[in-house]
Amino acid sequence: MTYRRKNSLRLAGYQYDTAGAYFITLVAHRRRREFSRIVDANVVLLRLGEIIHEEWMATPSIREYSFVHEDYFVVMPDHVHGVIWLLDNPALTLPLRAASTISSTSNGCKSDSISSIIGGIKSKVTKRWRHETGSEQAVVWQRSFSESIVRSNDHLRRIRGYIKANPKKWRG
């Protein structure tokens, strides 16, 4: 199957391994509502949602230069919102790095970038879900993800409010 390449939503020229906060949205494949249910404006995780929650919260134990917080994360029925902080990483602050020392994943993303972190989360969730369901063909995610660079404390406050209000606004 051939996929048409979409234009990138990423900010041209921005280094997505830069320390700071990133607001992330991941969407379920075909917007299937398999992650959670909303009951009286509260999120009730389904098994797949539990796996997503576990893998998101495990991110800092896998990549010590990242940080996540429960108050900046929600698993909705067909999508996920969260904030990931990239912390200062000494390997990233060197003024010059030889090209041969830049670590990358098999898809060409630098291993310390937001794209690599999200790819890792999505991959681990999919592998666990395939193992639990016994279906090696199970597809969990839509391709790619959306992100917004958090530019100020006020922006972060608005994002947190949006994440917290999301279950109350859900119309499923």
N, C-alpha and C positions, 0 to 999 in steps of 0.2 A: 504494500500500500504506500502510495506517495503522498506526503503532506506538503501543502503549500507553506512556505516559510513566511511567517508574519513579520511585519516590521517590529523592531524591538521597542518595548515600552521603557527601556532603561534610559536614564539621562546620559546623553552623549558626553563622553570624556570623563565621567565620574568614576572614581575607583571604588567599586563595591566591596572592597576589603578595608575601607577606611573606618576607623573607630567612630562609633555613634549608634544611634537607634534607627531601626527600620521597621515600618509598619507593613506587615505581610498579610496577603490574602491568598489562600489556597482553595480551589474549587473542586468539588466531587465530579468524577467522570459523568458526563451527561446530566449534571446537576441532580443526580440521584440522592434521595434523602435517606442515607444509610448511616450517618454519623451520630445523630441524636434526634430526640423529639423535644418539642417545646410544650411544657405542661404548666399552665397558669404562670406564664412568663418566666419559667425556670427551665434550664437545660437539664435533660435527662439523657445521659450518654448511653448509646447502644454499644455493643462490643467493639465495633470498628472505631467509634469515637473514643472509647477507653484506650485503645491502642494508640490513636493519634495523640491523645493527651499525654500518655506515658512517654512517647518518643519525643514530643516537643519539650517536655519538662526534663528529659534526659540530655538534651543538647549540651548544656554546660559541662556535663561529666565526660562527654566525648570530645568537645572542643573547649578547652579551658579558657580561651579568649572570648567566649560568648557568655551571655547572661539572658535569662528569661525570667518572667515574674507572672505568677498566677493571675494577678489583677489586670494584666494586659494580654489576656488570651481567652478565646471562647470557641467552642466547637458547636457550630450551628448544624442543622439537619443536612445541609448540602454544601457548606463551606466552613472555613476556619479563618479567624482573624487573630493576629498576635503581633507582638513587638519583640524583636530580637535586638539585643545590644551587642555590638562588637567592641570589645575592650582593647586598650592599647596592647599590642603584641610586639615585643622587641624585634622580632624578625621583620615586622612590617615597617618599622620606623627607621631602618637603615636607609641612608640617602640613595644608595645604589646597590642593586643586587644583580649579579650575573644571571643571564637568562637561564643558565643551566641549574641555578639554585632555586628557581621559583617552582614550588611544588604545584602540581595540577592534577586534576582528576581525569578519567578517561574521556570525558566530554570536553576537555580543554579549559574548564573553569579552574581558577586558582583555588586550591584547597582551603584557603582561609577567607573565601568570599561568601557573600550572602547566597549567591547562586549555588555554591557547593554545599552550604549548610542546608538549604531548602531541599536540594537534590538528595542529600543524605537522609533527611527526615522522610521525604516521600518514598524513597527506596526502602527504608527499614519498615515503614508502615505497610507498604505493599507486600514485602516478603513475609512479614508476620501474618498478614491477612490471608495470603495464599496458603501458608502453612496451616493456619487454623481452619480454613474452609476446604482444604484439599484441592483447590482449584488453581492450577498453575497459570491459568489464563485470566484470572480475576484482575480487573482494572479498577483502581481506586480513584485516580486523580485525572483532572483535565491537564493538558499540556501546559507547562510554564506556571507562572504565578504573577501576582501583581505586588508591587512594593512602592512605598513612599518613604523618602528620606525624612526623618523627623528633624526639623530645623530649629525648634525652640521648645522651651518648657511649656509654653502655651499650646503649641501644636500637639505635644505629648499629652497634655491634659485633655484636649478635645478628642484625641484618638482614644484615650482611656474611657472617656464618657461615651463615645460611639460604641466601643466594645461592650461596655457594661449595659448599654441600652438596647443592644441588638436583639436579645431574646424578647424583650418587651414589645418591640416593633414587629416581630416576626408575624407574617401572615401566610400560614401554610395551609 
